Amino acid sequence: MEILDKFRLQDKVALVTGAGKNLGKVIALALAEAGADVAVTSRTLSEIQETAEEIREKGKKALAIPLDVTDFAQVESVVREIVSEFGRIDILVNNAVVRSYKPLLEMSENEWRGVIDTNLTGAFLCCKAVGPFMVRRGSGRIINISSVAGVQGIVNHTAYCASKGGLVLLTRALALEWAPYNILVNAVAPGTLVTRHTKETLEKRSEGIPLGRPGEFSEIAPLVVYLASDASTYTTGEVIVVDGGLTQSSARRR
Ligand SMILES: NC(=O)c1ccc[n+]([C@@H]2O[C@H](COP(=O)([O-])OP(=O)(O)OC[C@H]3O[C@@H](n4cnc5c(N)ncnc54)[C@H](OP(=O)(O)O)[C@@H]3O)[C@@H](O)[C@H]2O)c1
């Protein structure tokens, strides 16, 4: 196999959560461009329909199905619908997120639970629903979108950090558990990402980043394609940080 062929996702089927906008959308389109048919989900139908339309324009099949990842009955039913339409799920990208940044003493129990429910429990529920199909096929890829907030603390981010740190260890533990089934489980931990910004916000968001700028969604998607492809058949349990050097520079300051 030629080296670039290893990155191709021809005949693969992917499920991406939170695929209606920003990183999830860019990942879904990148997987399609690499050859996969893609099921795109989030709670907002109009947004995932747009993503699906762009995937079809790339010549791949797409399904847009509304899904709240915190509801296991919905997750199971969506997974069954995808398998009945496409016959399988090879790749699961857990990307859906909600955020609540505030000091712990100002955070309500509901706000805390909301963040953990979507970012961590949502990923667990999707793994639980997709897992049996991957186990039966003896192959699969799970890619959890964590964050630098999952590998280091950030002030006023306790719930978000706990959810993203939980996702890091869910990744490492599940990689061990499902290695016998050839299901590879990895995480990607992006740093600060932006698409649109003013000069002022760009300066503010660039602070402390050795590369001197925030990243773009398009700088994360190729890694997801790699982790979904035959180029990464010996990579599991990894958490790959993509942050322009941010965590390296803060590690040196400690
Ligand atoms: N942007 C960054 O700077 C950055 C940096 C590091 C890591 N990340 C990680 O990258 C991922 C994507 O970030 P983003 O900035 O692109 O997020 P975003 O723009 O806030 O989009 C989040 C997506 O998740 C969906 N979602 C939220 N709650 C959901 C639920 N309960 N069930 C299903 N879908 C749900 C949203 O759609 P609905 O509301 O319609 O459901 C939306 O499509 C996240 O995991 C985030 O932690 C982002």
The ligand as a Gaussian input file, in Angstrom:
#p B3LYP/6-31G(d) Opt

LIG

0 1
 N      -12.895000      25.772000      20.183000
 C      -11.793000      25.641000      20.905000
 O      -10.999000      26.597000      21.111000
 C      -11.456000      24.293000      21.516000
 C      -10.241000      24.161000      22.202000
 C       -9.915000      22.938000      22.773000
 C      -10.790000      21.873000      22.649000
 N      -11.958000      22.024000      21.976000
 C      -12.857000      20.868000      21.899000
 O      -13.278000      20.697000      20.557000
 C      -14.622000      20.222000      20.533000
 C      -15.469000      21.130000      19.678000
 O      -15.378000      22.461000      20.176000
 P      -16.120000      23.664000      19.425000
 O      -15.528000      24.919000      19.909000
 O      -16.179000      23.376000      17.976000
 O      -17.587000      23.513000      20.067000
 P      -18.928000      24.348000      19.746000
 O      -18.699000      25.315000      18.642000
 O      -19.428000      24.847000      21.062000
 O      -19.908000      23.218000      19.211000
 C      -20.318000      22.214000      20.068000
 C      -21.188000      21.234000      19.329000
 O      -21.672000      20.270000      20.278000
 C      -23.081000      20.164000      20.145000
 N      -23.683000      19.778000      21.408000
 C      -23.705000      20.464000      22.572000
 N      -24.383000      19.784000      23.503000
 C      -24.806000      18.632000      22.918000
 C      -25.561000      17.525000      23.354000
 N      -26.037000      17.420000      24.612000
 N      -25.784000      16.502000      22.490000
 C      -25.309000      16.570000      21.233000
 N      -24.601000      17.589000      20.752000
 C      -24.350000      18.613000      21.590000
 C      -23.523000      21.553000      19.656000
 O      -24.733000      21.523000      18.951000
 P      -26.172000      21.670000      19.654000
 O      -26.059000      22.727000      20.701000
 O      -27.050000      22.005000      18.504000
 O      -26.484000      20.310000      20.222000
 C      -22.392000      21.877000      18.681000
 O      -22.632000      21.296000      17.421000
 C      -15.085000      20.162000      21.983000
 O      -14.984000      18.861000      22.485000
 C      -14.126000      21.104000      22.689000
 O      -13.960000      20.784000      24.051000
 C      -12.314000      23.210000      21.389000

